[in-house]
Amino acid sequence: MRILHVSPQNYTGVLTLYLKGHRALGHESRLVTFYRAKNAYEEDICLDLPFVGPMEWLWKVKRLVGAGSMRVPFTGTSERIIWSPGFVERLLLGFRNAVWTPRIARATALYSLDDFDIYHYEGGMSFFRDGRDVIRLKKAGKRIVSSYHGLDLRMRGAIKPVWDATDLHLTCEFDLFCRYPELEYIFLPFDPSAMPAAKPRGDRIRICHAPRIRAVKGTETVISAVESLQGSLPVELVLIEGLSHAEALAVKSTCHAAIDQIADGDMGYGVNSLESLSMGIPTITNLSERYREFIPDHPFILATPDNLARVLREVVLDDDLRRKHGEAGPGWIQERHHWLKVARSLHDTYRRLGWENGESGR
């Protein structure tokens, strides 16, 4: 089979691992991105499209017109969000479509992008917000997959034409899995062999925290908790922000412990945790009760906004606690998140739907 992944950017390098998994199982796979990831993850086919990405001026325009993607993220609710642009946003998207259309047409011809069997749309986002490209592929008998592993459904909401055309909805986000019965859960693929060895340094206990969006990770709570301990304990907070992926990993490997996120809700954990756990670094995060029931074998040190300072005190003072949770991490990552295991699980789903033997599966 030929499998194409389409995404605005190569978030956290995860999409490269999906390609690696497909190829290891004997299939052809490519990745098309709209723009280059800020953290310099590996690219395959990058179209370098304009009017998209993390440019500050573009964020200002989105705020000005009240773009749906600027909503404050939330969890712990059953509310569904459907992307609904205002008049000005529609006008701007119409202009963008006019600029993008010939570029996408050239790329489609150059890379034979219409000749794949399965199309994975990251965040349920195709090139056009009206879903014209997905609808055309669907009518041609292609299989459509939408994968959600970020703030897409929490902030922007579902893009209805793509959602309606999708045959398989996937997520690695537990709160989304609980909120949307259409979503099937899949563990994030990860490559432990790509991680540097942990080599904590210094006399002070270094605790790293790497937020992409501070509000999502509860960063202010993290900063406050560490500061409250610094007068009495040898501890320092290492904030990892604005670095390339390689630089961030190098800094993370020098730390004694890590904090993924401490915000309320079912955000759980993400690539930050996979990296630190693979290195053998004990990792602190906030898991709801139902999340803990979903992954009862997890290796995390658990904390909430209310008890984070107390938990950090235990982590700093108890070498055995850090060692126990650090040693539990690599094996759990291998069992749950190794890229080849995730690929096999995904292709089991393809077979269940009848996609790998030519059946309709609908």
C-alpha positions as CSV (number, residue, x, y, z in Angstrom):
1,M,0.0,0.0,0.0
2,R,0.9,3.7,-0.4
3,I,0.2,5.9,2.6
4,L,0.5,9.7,2.6
5,H,0.6,11.8,5.8
6,V,-0.4,15.4,5.4
7,S,0.4,17.9,8.2
8,P,0.9,21.7,8.7
9,Q,4.3,20.8,10.2
10,N,6.2,17.7,11.5
11,Y,5.1,18.1,15.1
12,T,7.7,16.7,17.5
13,G,9.1,14.4,14.8
14,V,6.3,11.9,15.4
15,L,5.2,11.8,11.8
16,T,8.6,10.7,10.7
17,L,8.2,7.7,12.9
18,Y,4.8,6.8,11.4
19,L,6.6,6.8,8.0
20,K,9.4,4.6,9.4
21,G,6.8,2.1,10.8
22,H,4.8,1.9,7.5
23,R,8.0,1.3,5.6
24,A,9.3,-1.3,8.1
25,L,6.1,-3.3,7.4
26,G,6.6,-3.2,3.7
27,H,4.6,-0.2,2.6
28,E,5.5,3.0,0.8
29,S,4.9,6.2,2.8
30,R,5.5,9.9,2.4
31,L,5.0,13.0,4.5
32,V,3.8,16.4,3.1
33,T,4.1,19.4,5.3
34,F,2.9,23.0,4.8
35,Y,5.9,24.7,6.5
36,R,9.1,23.7,8.3
37,A,8.9,22.9,12.0
38,K,10.5,25.6,14.2
39,N,12.4,22.9,16.1
40,A,14.0,21.7,12.9
41,Y,12.6,18.2,12.8
42,E,13.2,16.1,9.7
43,E,11.3,17.0,6.5
44,D,10.2,14.8,3.6
45,I,8.1,16.9,1.2
46,C,7.9,20.5,2.5
47,L,5.9,22.9,0.4
48,D,6.9,26.0,2.2
49,L,3.5,27.5,1.8
50,P,3.0,31.2,2.7
51,F,0.5,32.7,5.2
52,V,0.8,29.8,7.6
53,G,3.1,28.9,10.5
54,P,4.4,30.5,13.7
55,M,5.2,34.0,12.4
56,E,4.4,36.7,14.9
57,W,2.6,38.9,12.4
58,L,0.3,36.0,11.5
59,W,-0.6,35.4,15.1
60,K,-1.5,39.0,15.5
61,V,-3.8,38.8,12.5
62,K,-5.4,35.7,13.9
63,R,-6.1,37.5,17.2
64,L,-7.4,40.5,15.4
65,V,-10.0,38.5,13.4
66,G,-10.8,36.2,16.3
67,A,-9.6,33.0,14.5
68,G,-10.9,29.8,15.9
69,S,-7.4,28.4,16.5
70,M,-6.8,31.1,19.1
71,R,-9.3,29.7,21.6
72,V,-8.0,29.0,25.0
73,P,-7.6,25.2,25.3
74,F,-9.6,23.3,27.9
75,T,-10.2,19.8,29.0
76,G,-12.6,17.9,31.2
77,T,-15.7,18.9,29.2
78,S,-18.1,17.1,26.9
79,E,-18.4,20.2,24.7
80,R,-17.7,19.6,21.0
81,I,-16.2,22.5,19.0
82,I,-16.8,22.8,15.3
83,W,-14.5,25.2,13.5
84,S,-16.6,28.2,12.4
85,P,-14.7,31.2,10.9
86,G,-16.0,34.7,10.9
87,F,-16.5,36.8,7.8
88,V,-13.0,38.4,7.8
89,E,-11.3,35.0,8.4
90,R,-13.2,33.5,5.5
91,L,-12.0,36.4,3.3
92,L,-8.4,35.9,4.3
93,L,-8.7,32.1,3.8
94,G,-10.1,32.8,0.3
95,F,-7.1,34.9,-0.5
96,R,-4.8,32.2,0.8
97,N,-6.5,29.5,-1.2
98,A,-6.0,31.5,-4.4
99,V,-2.2,31.7,-3.6
100,W,-1.9,28.0,-2.5
101,T,-4.0,26.4,-5.3
102,P,-1.4,26.5,-8.1
103,R,1.4,25.5,-5.7
104,I,-0.4,22.5,-4.4
105,A,-1.4,21.5,-8.0
106,R,2.3,21.6,-9.0
107,A,3.3,19.5,-6.0
108,T,0.5,17.0,-6.6
109,A,1.7,16.4,-10.1
110,L,5.4,16.4,-9.2
111,Y,5.0,13.9,-6.3
112,S,2.0,12.0,-7.6
113,L,0.1,12.9,-4.4
114,D,-3.2,11.6,-5.9
115,D,-1.8,8.1,-6.2
116,F,-1.8,7.0,-2.6
117,D,-4.3,4.5,-1.0
118,I,-4.6,5.9,2.5
119,Y,-4.4,9.6,3.4
120,H,-3.6,10.6,7.1
121,Y,-4.6,14.2,7.9
122,E,-2.9,15.5,11.0
123,G,-5.3,17.5,13.1
124,G,-8.0,16.7,10.6
125,M,-6.6,19.5,8.4
126,S,-6.2,19.3,4.7
127,F,-4.8,22.0,2.4
128,F,-8.2,23.7,2.1
129,R,-10.6,24.4,5.0
130,D,-13.6,23.6,2.9
131,G,-12.2,20.1,2.5
132,R,-12.4,20.2,-1.3
133,D,-9.2,18.1,-1.7
134,V,-10.4,15.4,0.8
135,I,-13.8,15.2,-0.7
136,R,-12.3,14.7,-4.1
137,L,-10.1,11.9,-2.8
138,K,-13.0,10.3,-1.0
139,K,-15.0,10.2,-4.2
140,A,-12.1,8.5,-5.9
141,G,-12.3,5.7,-3.4
142,K,-9.3,6.7,-1.2
143,R,-9.2,5.9,2.6
144,I,-9.2,9.0,4.8
145,V,-7.7,9.0,8.3
146,S,-7.7,12.0,10.6
147,S,-5.3,12.0,13.6
148,Y,-5.5,14.4,16.5
149,H,-2.6,14.8,18.9
150,G,-2.5,18.4,20.0
151,L,-4.7,21.4,20.6
152,D,-6.6,21.0,17.3
153,L,-10.0,19.7,18.6
154,R,-9.5,21.6,21.9
155,M,-9.0,25.0,20.4
156,R,-9.9,25.2,16.7
157,G,-12.4,22.4,16.7
158,A,-13.3,19.8,14.0
159,I,-13.2,21.0,10.4
160,K,-16.6,19.5,9.4
161,P,-16.1,18.7,5.8
162,V,-12.9,16.7,6.6
163,W,-14.5,15.2,9.8
164,D,-17.5,14.0,7.7
165,A,-15.3,12.5,5.0
166,T,-13.0,10.6,7.4
167,D,-13.2,6.8,7.6
168,L,-10.9,6.5,10.7
169,H,-10.5,9.0,13.5
170,L,-7.4,8.5,15.7
171,T,-6.1,10.2,18.8
172,C,-3.4,9.8,21.3
173,E,-5.0,12.4,23.6
174,F,-7.0,10.8,26.4
175,D,-9.3,13.7,27.0
176,L,-10.3,13.7,23.3
177,F,-10.7,9.9,23.3
178,C,-13.1,10.3,26.2
179,R,-15.0,13.2,24.7
180,Y,-15.5,11.9,21.1
181,P,-16.8,8.3,20.7
182,E,-15.8,8.4,17.1
183,L,-12.1,8.5,18.1
184,E,-9.9,5.4,18.4
185,Y,-7.0,5.6,20.8
186,I,-3.4,5.0,19.5
187,F,-0.2,5.4,21.5
188,L,2.3,7.9,20.2
189,P,5.1,6.3,18.3
190,F,8.6,6.9,19.8
191,D,12.1,5.9,19.0
192,P,14.0,5.3,22.3
193,S,17.3,4.6,20.5
194,A,17.4,8.3,19.4
195,M,17.7,9.6,22.9
196,P,21.0,10.6,24.5
197,A,21.9,8.9,27.8
198,A,20.9,10.9,31.0
199,K,23.9,12.4,32.7
200,P,22.6,14.6,35.5
201,R,25.2,17.2,36.5
202,G,25.8,19.6,39.4
203,D,25.2,19.5,43.1
204,R,21.7,20.9,42.9
205,I,18.8,18.8,41.7
206,R,18.0,20.0,38.2
207,I,14.3,19.7,37.3
208,C,13.5,20.5,33.7
209,H,10.2,21.6,32.2
210,A,9.7,22.2,28.4
211,P,6.5,24.0,27.6
212,R,5.5,24.8,24.1
213,I,2.4,26.8,25.4
214,R,2.9,27.7,29.1
215,A,-0.8,27.9,29.8
216,V,-1.4,24.3,28.6
217,K,1.4,22.9,30.8
218,G,0.7,24.9,34.0
219,T,4.2,26.5,33.8
220,E,3.5,29.3,36.2
221,T,2.5,26.8,38.9
222,V,5.7,24.8,38.2
223,I,7.8,28.0,38.5
224,S,6.1,29.0,41.7
225,A,6.5,25.5,43.3
226,V,10.2,25.3,42.6
227,E,10.8,28.8,43.8
228,S,9.0,28.0,47.1
229,L,11.6,25.3,47.7
230,Q,14.8,27.0,46.7
231,G,15.3,28.7,50.0
232,S,15.6,25.4,51.8
233,L,16.5,22.8,49.2
234,P,19.3,22.4,46.6
235,V,17.0,22.5,43.6
236,E,16.8,24.6,40.4
237,L,14.3,24.7,37.5
238,V,15.6,24.3,34.0
239,L,13.1,25.9,31.6
240,I,13.6,24.5,28.1
241,E,12.1,27.0,25.6
242,G,13.0,28.3,22.1
243,L,15.7,25.6,21.4
244,S,16.0,23.2,18.5
245,H,15.0,19.6,19.3
246,A,18.7,18.5,19.5
247,E,19.6,21.4,21.8
248,A,16.5,20.6,24.0
249,L,17.5,17.0,24.3
250,A,21.0,17.8,25.3
251,V,19.8,20.1,28.1
252,K,17.2,17.6,29.2
253,S,19.8,14.9,29.6
254,T,21.7,16.9,32.2
255,C,18.7,17.0,34.6
256,H,17.7,14.8,37.6
257,A,14.0,15.0,37.1
258,A,11.4,16.3,34.6
259,I,7.9,17.9,34.9
260,D,5.7,17.4,31.8
261,Q,2.5,19.2,32.8
262,I,0.6,20.1,35.9
263,A,-2.6,21.6,34.6
264,D,-6.0,20.2,35.6
265,G,-7.8,17.9,33.2
266,D,-6.9,14.9,31.2
267,M,-3.9,16.3,29.3
268,G,-1.7,13.6,30.8
269,Y,1.6,13.4,29.0
270,G,3.2,13.8,25.6
271,V,6.5,13.7,23.8
272,N,8.3,15.5,26.6
273,S,7.5,12.6,28.9
274,L,8.5,10.0,26.3
275,E,11.9,11.7,25.9
276,S,12.7,11.9,29.6
277,L,11.3,8.5,30.5
278,S,13.4,6.9,27.7
279,M,16.5,8.6,29.2
280,G,15.7,7.1,32.6
281,I,14.8,10.5,34.1
282,P,12.0,10.3,36.6
283,T,9.0,12.3,35.3
284,I,6.3,14.2,37.1
285,T,2.9,14.8,35.5
286,N,-0.8,15.2,36.3
287,L,-3.0,12.2,35.5
288,S,-6.7,12.1,36.3
289,E,-8.1,9.1,38.0
290,R,-9.7,7.7,34.8
291,Y,-6.4,8.3,33.0
292,R,-4.6,6.3,35.7
293,E,-7.1,3.5,35.2
294,F,-6.5,3.5,31.5
295,I,-2.7,3.1,31.9
296,P,-2.3,1.4,35.3
297,D,1.2,0.3,34.6
298,H,2.5,3.9,34.1
299,P,5.9,4.9,35.6
300,F,5.1,8.5,36.4
301,I,5.4,10.4,39.7
302,L,2.0,12.0,40.0
303,A,1.3,15.6,41.1
304,T,-1.5,18.1,41.0
305,P,-1.4,21.9,41.2
306,D,-2.2,21.7,44.9
307,N,0.5,19.2,45.9
308,L,3.3,19.9,43.4
309,A,5.6,21.6,46.0
310,R,5.2,18.7,48.4
311,V,5.9,16.1,45.6
312,L,8.9,18.1,44.4
313,R,10.3,18.1,48.0
314,E,10.1,14.3,48.1
315,V,11.7,14.0,44.7
316,V,14.6,16.3,45.7
317,L,15.2,14.6,49.0
318,D,14.6,10.9,48.1
319,D,17.3,9.4,45.8
320,D,15.6,6.0,45.9
321,L,12.4,7.5,44.7
322,R,14.1,9.1,41.7
323,R,16.0,5.9,40.9
324,K,12.9,3.7,41.1
325,H,10.8,5.9,38.7
326,G,13.8,6.5,36.5
327,E,14.5,2.8,36.0
328,A,10.8,2.1,35.3
329,G,10.6,4.5,32.4
330,P,12.6,2.9,29.5
331,G,10.9,-0.5,29.7
332,W,7.4,1.1,29.7
333,I,8.2,3.2,26.7
334,Q,9.5,0.1,24.9
335,E,6.3,-1.7,25.7
336,R,3.7,1.0,25.0
337,H,5.3,3.5,22.6
338,H,8.0,1.9,20.5
339,W,7.4,3.0,16.9
340,L,7.3,-0.5,15.4
341,K,4.7,-1.7,18.0
342,V,2.5,1.4,17.2
343,A,2.9,0.7,13.5
344,R,1.8,-2.9,13.9
345,S,-1.2,-1.8,15.9
346,L,-2.2,0.8,13.3
347,H,-1.9,-1.8,10.5
348,D,-4.0,-4.2,12.6
349,T,-6.7,-1.5,12.4
350,Y,-6.3,-1.3,8.7
351,R,-6.8,-5.0,8.4
352,R,-9.9,-4.9,10.7
353,L,-11.4,-2.3,8.3
354,G,-10.4,-4.4,5.3
355,W,-8.1,-1.8,3.8
356,E,-5.0,-4.0,3.4
357,N,-6.8,-6.7,1.3
358,G,-8.9,-4.4,-0.9
359,E,-12.2,-4.7,0.9
360,S,-14.3,-1.7,1.4
361,G,-14.4,-1.8,5.2
362,R,-17.3,0.6,5.3
